[in-house]
Amino acid sequence: MNKKNILIGFIIGIITTIIGVIIYTIFIGMQVGLNSEQILDKITSVTALGKRASIGVLLNLPIFYFFLNKGKEDIAKGVLAAIIVVALNFMLNKF
């Protein structure tokens, strides 16, 4: 088990989640008819961030399976760890 590869996978998982949240918020904002300033406010607000993060984590699934198929199990473990950390973070902050 290479800790460097797990850390790389963790960073990839967190960055992918952030990108997923931004893409989801922009897509929904455009569907509702918000302007760019309102969409930026939605991205930076924390009131519904847990709901958006749960959708953003879905973007990690193809990345996880990509690394598994390429034989990079340590990086896939890091991506999975990022998913778990994001989920636990929002579960614990909700209460």
N, C-alpha and C positions, 0 to 999 in steps of 0.2 A: 504494500500500500504506500503510494507516494503522496505525501502530504501537500507537496507543491501542486500536483495535479488536482487534488481535491479542492484546494484554495482557488485554483483557476476556474474550476467548475462552479464553485460557489459564487465567484465574482460574475461569471457569465450568467448564472441564474438570476442574480439580483438585477443586473443590467437589463436582462431580457424582461423581467417583471416590470421594471420602470418603463421600458419601451412599450410593453403591452398596455400598461395603464394609460400612457399618453395617447397611443393609437386609439384605444377604446373611447377615451374621453373626447378626442377630436371627432371620431366617427359619430358618436351619439350627439355631440354638440351640433354637428352639421345637420343631422337628421331633425333635431328639434328646432333649428334655426337660430342658434346663438351666434353672436359675432365673435371675432378672435379674442377680444378682451375678456368676454364672459367665459369662453372656453379656457383661457389661461387661469382665470380665477377658479374654475372648477378643478383644474389639474392641481393647483396648489392648496385647495381647501382639504381639510382633514375630516369633514363631517361624514362623507360617504366614501372615504378612501378604501375602507375594508371591502366594500362591494366591488369597487373598481379593481382592487388588487387581486381579488379572487378570479376575475376575468383575465387580468393581466398575467396571472400565473399559468393560464392555459397555453400561453405562447411557449412555455418551457417544455411542454410535452414532446413536440417534434425534436427539439434540441436534445432532450434526454434520450430518446430512441435513436437519434443520429449517432450520439456518442456510444451507445450500447452496440449498435451495428458495426461501428468502426473498431470495436475492441478497446475502447478507452473507458473502461469501467470506473476508474478513479475519477475522471472528470464527470462522468454520469452521477457518481455518488455526491460530488460537490453540487451539481444542479439539483439533485434531490434534497440535499441538506438546505439549499436556499429556499426551496418550496416549503419545507417544514418550518424554517425560521420565519418566513413571511406569514405563514398560517398561524403559528404560535404567537407572533407579535400582535396580530390583530385580534386573536382570541383573548389574550391577556389584557390588552388595552381596552377591550370592550366592557369589561367588568369593573 
